[in-house]
Amino acid sequence: MDGEHHDELSDEERRRRSEEERRRRSEGEAPLADGEEPDVYADDDDRDEDDDEEDGFETVTIEINGLSLYTRHGVTEAEREIGQRLLIDLRLDVGETDATVTDRVEDTVDYAEVCQLVALVAQQRSYKTLERLCSAIADRLLGDFELEGVWVKASKPEPPIPLPVDDVSVEVWREAGE
């Protein structure tokens, strides 16, 4: 019986050593020295954020691509007077949300509301630069929704420039609290 217990313990020790070796390699640490035992009793506080994802911690990102809006943004008077179509792409860093468990839209960011808000910001006034427009959209989204960060991209599919291009675009990334 002691022999069986000894074999099980050896298997457990081998498993712990193997796990510690993988962890050390992934974090760029030196491998265990001969005879060195893995620290299996380390405090949970010493774990890095990547360990949280393995334990079920989920971060949520919502992406909205190709929101098409007719707007009056641009440097030239003609762009602001006649207007043109813009395409807006968004990436909303929601972070951890209860909706992954509850399946309730009330527990996350409603992307239909996001689209309505972006349309309002993009159409309520005229900006000369896409940089300012993207910044205004980012500010409003961070102010109205509980987000950790937001990425906004505005593209002009038919920019008023004398050379042929598919589109021109500007991107802004903003984190909450900036």
C-alpha positions in Angstrom: 0.0 0.0 0.0 2.8 2.4 0.8 4.3 1.7 -2.6 1.0 2.7 -4.3 0.9 5.9 -2.3 4.5 6.7 -3.1 3.8 6.2 -6.9 0.8 8.6 -6.7 2.8 11.2 -4.9 5.6 10.9 -7.4 3.0 11.5 -10.2 1.6 14.5 -8.4 5.1 15.9 -7.9 5.9 15.4 -11.6 2.7 17.2 -12.5 3.5 20.1 -10.3 7.0 20.3 -11.6 5.8 20.2 -15.2 3.2 23.0 -14.5 5.8 25.1 -12.8 8.2 24.6 -15.8 5.5 25.7 -18.2 4.7 28.8 -16.1 8.3 29.8 -15.9 8.8 29.4 -19.6 5.8 31.5 -20.4 7.0 34.2 -18.1 10.6 34.1 -19.2 11.9 32.8 -15.9 14.8 30.4 -15.5 13.8 26.7 -15.3 13.8 24.9 -12.0 17.2 23.8 -10.9 17.9 20.2 -10.2 16.3 19.3 -6.8 14.4 22.6 -6.6 10.7 22.1 -5.8 8.0 24.2 -7.4 6.3 26.7 -5.1 2.8 25.2 -5.1 1.7 27.1 -2.0 2.3 30.6 -3.5 -0.3 33.2 -2.4 -3.1 33.9 -4.9 -2.1 37.6 -4.7 1.1 36.7 -6.5 -0.8 35.6 -9.6 -0.8 37.9 -12.6 -3.9 39.1 -14.5 -3.5 36.4 -17.1 -4.2 33.8 -14.4 -7.6 35.4 -13.9 -8.7 34.7 -17.4 -7.9 31.0 -16.9 -10.1 31.0 -13.8 -13.2 32.2 -15.7 -12.7 36.0 -15.6 -13.9 37.2 -19.0 -13.5 40.6 -20.6 -16.0 41.7 -23.2 -15.4 43.8 -26.2 -18.2 45.0 -28.4 -17.4 45.9 -32.1 -19.6 47.8 -34.4 -18.4 48.1 -38.0 -19.7 50.1 -40.9 -22.2 52.4 -39.2 -23.1 54.5 -42.2 -24.1 58.2 -41.6 -24.7 61.2 -43.8 -22.8 64.0 -42.2 -21.4 67.5 -42.8 -17.8 67.3 -41.7 -14.8 68.5 -43.6 -12.2 71.2 -44.2 -13.9 72.7 -47.2 -17.1 74.7 -47.2 -18.6 72.3 -49.8 -18.1 69.3 -47.6 -19.8 71.1 -44.7 -22.6 72.5 -47.0 -23.4 69.5 -49.2 -22.4 66.8 -46.8 -21.2 63.2 -47.4 -21.4 59.7 -46.2 -19.1 58.6 -43.3 -18.5 55.1 -42.0 -17.9 54.7 -38.3 -16.3 51.7 -36.7 -16.3 51.2 -32.9 -14.6 48.9 -30.4 -16.0 49.2 -26.9 -13.9 47.7 -24.1 -16.7 46.7 -21.7 -14.5 44.7 -19.3 -16.2 42.2 -17.0 -19.9 42.2 -17.4 -22.7 40.2 -15.7 -24.3 39.6 -19.1 -22.0 36.7 -19.7 -23.9 34.9 -17.0 -27.3 36.6 -16.9 -27.9 36.9 -20.6 -29.6 40.2 -20.0 -29.0 43.3 -22.2 -29.4 45.4 -19.2 -26.2 44.0 -17.8 -24.1 45.1 -20.7 -23.8 47.9 -23.2 -26.7 48.0 -25.7 -25.1 48.5 -29.1 -28.4 49.8 -30.5 -28.2 52.7 -28.0 -24.5 53.2 -28.9 -25.4 53.6 -32.6 -28.1 56.1 -31.8 -25.7 58.1 -29.6 -22.9 58.1 -32.3 -25.4 59.2 -34.9 -26.5 62.1 -32.7 -22.9 63.2 -32.0 -21.9 62.9 -35.6 -24.9 64.8 -37.0 -25.6 67.5 -34.4 -22.7 69.7 -35.4 -20.0 70.0 -38.1 -16.3 69.4 -37.4 -13.5 70.3 -39.8 -11.4 67.2 -38.9 -12.2 63.6 -38.4 -9.8 63.7 -35.5 -12.1 66.1 -33.6 -15.2 64.1 -34.6 -13.7 60.8 -33.4 -12.6 62.5 -30.1 -16.1 63.9 -29.5 -17.6 60.5 -30.1 -15.1 58.8 -27.8 -15.8 61.4 -25.1 -19.5 61.0 -25.3 -19.4 57.2 -25.2 -17.1 57.1 -22.2 -19.4 59.7 -20.5 -22.6 57.8 -21.2 -21.7 54.2 -20.8 -19.6 52.2 -18.3 -16.6 51.4 -20.5 -13.0 50.8 -19.8 -11.9 52.1 -23.2 -13.2 53.0 -26.6 -11.7 52.9 -30.1 -13.4 55.1 -32.8 -12.6 55.1 -36.5 -14.2 57.4 -39.0 -13.8 56.8 -42.7 -14.7 59.0 -45.7 -15.3 56.5 -48.6 -15.3 59.4 -51.2 -12.9 62.0 -49.9 -12.6 65.3 -51.8 -9.0 64.9 -52.9 -7.6 64.9 -56.5 -6.1 61.4 -56.5 -8.0 58.1 -56.4 -8.1 56.4 -53.0 -10.5 53.8 -51.5 -11.1 55.9 -48.4 -9.4 58.1 -45.8 -9.8 57.4 -42.1 -8.8 58.5 -38.6 -8.7 56.4 -35.5 -8.8 57.5 -31.8 -8.3 55.2 -28.8 -9.3 56.5 -25.4 -9.3 54.8 -22.0 -11.7 55.7 -19.2 -10.3 58.4 -16.9 -8.2 60.0 -19.5 
